Amino acid sequence: MTFQRLTLTLAASLVVAAPAFAQTKLKWAHVYETTESFHTASVWAAEEIKKRSGGRYQIDVYPASQLGKENDINQGLSLGTVDIIISGSSFAAKAFPRIGVTYYPYTFRDVDHLLAYTKSDIYKELTAGYEQKSGNEIIATTYYGTRHTTSNRPIAKCADMKGLKMRVPDVPAYLAMPRACGANTSPIAFAEVYLALQNGTVEAQENPLPTIDAKKFFEVQKHIVLTGHIVDHLNTVVAGGLWKKLSDADKKMFTEVAQEAAARASKEVAAREKELAAVFRSKGVSVTEVNTGEFRDTVLKNVPFEQFGYQKADWDRIQAVK
């Protein structure tokens, strides 16, 4: 055997004997449709993390409640069935009630106010409180949209909601506006809302315009009422078990990618919202503007912060964010 052939043979045997490339596979779950910005941004983030890590992380994204409803995937962070989720602060508030103040009606003025909040000291304080209580890590926050009301009957003022059978997530602050206005609320799971509206189990629901569009609620509702009662958001949350295993460099990389993805989705949602009122009107749906100040005053008068475990001081600090 020549020296050249011997060298090639030894090199080949070393390649065969080399250990397989170590890759960590992760699950990223959410409850939103594949057409929504939250999903496309999650898929982008998964690919970006794979690229920036040199392939060390393979993240599979599971949309549309494939790994369970929102409560399930939040529990999954502790059970080890999911590694990363996008979910609202209303679920984070089950571990740390103070963070739920962000869902009190009319806390945020608009999307710019919400995004300014995510860079504030009060945001850092509330997310740190959640992390301490749950063990999980909030690494980014996305604008979900401003929540409005859809109904099978016209609504011009708060009192018009009296007796209305309305689906609202089983979250204390979400219930505040409808109950302050006299609606009868029902906590139907998100994946089941369309059918409930279609068969008359409920007569109304509330969600941002892009969600109303993605879930096709406009097909089974006659009126969209621009109550604008909650400027909503989603957190990107990493399971504590995974977060503890990441190196400082990987923690930084995961956070940077998640925040870039959040910024992309937030921009897309805000742009889509501006288009949708006209889209719904073109489909024959009534889209009505109301005096949101009247709704806001009714809530502030009738629904105290303390009943939810929130602190008005936190609300005041958020109101002061510029």
Secondary structure, DSSP 8 states (H G I E B T S, - for coil): --HHHHHHHHHHHHHHHS-----EEEEEE-SS-TTSHHHHHHHHHHHHHHHHTTTSEEEEEE-TTTT--HHHHHHHHHHTS-SEEEE-HHHHTTT-GGGGGGGSTT--SSHHHHHHHTTSHHHHHHHHHHHHHHS-EEEEEEEEEEEEEEESS--SSGGGGTT-EEE--S-HHHHHHHHHTT-EEE---GGGHHHHHHTTS-SEEEEEHHHHHHTTGGGS-SEEEEEEEEEEEEEEEE-HHHHHHS-HHHHHHHHHHHHHHHHHHHHHHHHHHHHHHHHHHHTT-EEEE--HHHHHHHHHHH--GGGGT--HHHHHHHHT--
